[in-house]
């Protein structure tokens, strides 16, 4: 699997802290987002994410870098009902 860095994401949506596995009840009424974000994928799994202001290029490993300027990213399961 590839290691991928998405940078300059206009809006990163649906990201939860690792301690939160699922949303229930009133938590489903809104979507958490990060403006001007980055997302790191390692071996096909989300490894880290955050605001571009706090981004530092990983010192180890090879990453394909995808500039997502002006794009929205929703790297999560979306339950449509």
C-alpha positions, 0 to 999 in steps of 0.5 A: 500500500502507498503512503499518501499525504494530502495537503492544503485541503480546503475542508477535511470533513468527518474526522474523529479523534482516535478515541471516538469510534462512532457517533450516536444520537445528537452527535449525528446532527453536525459534521466536524470539519477542519479548514485548510487541513492535511491528512496522512495515510500510511499503509491505507489507513489514516495515520494523522491529520490536522491544520496546515499551520501545524503541518511538518513533513514526515522525516521518514518514509516515502509519501506520495504528496497530493495537493488538494488545494480548493478541494473537500475530503471526506475520508470516512464512512458516511451513513446516509440515513 
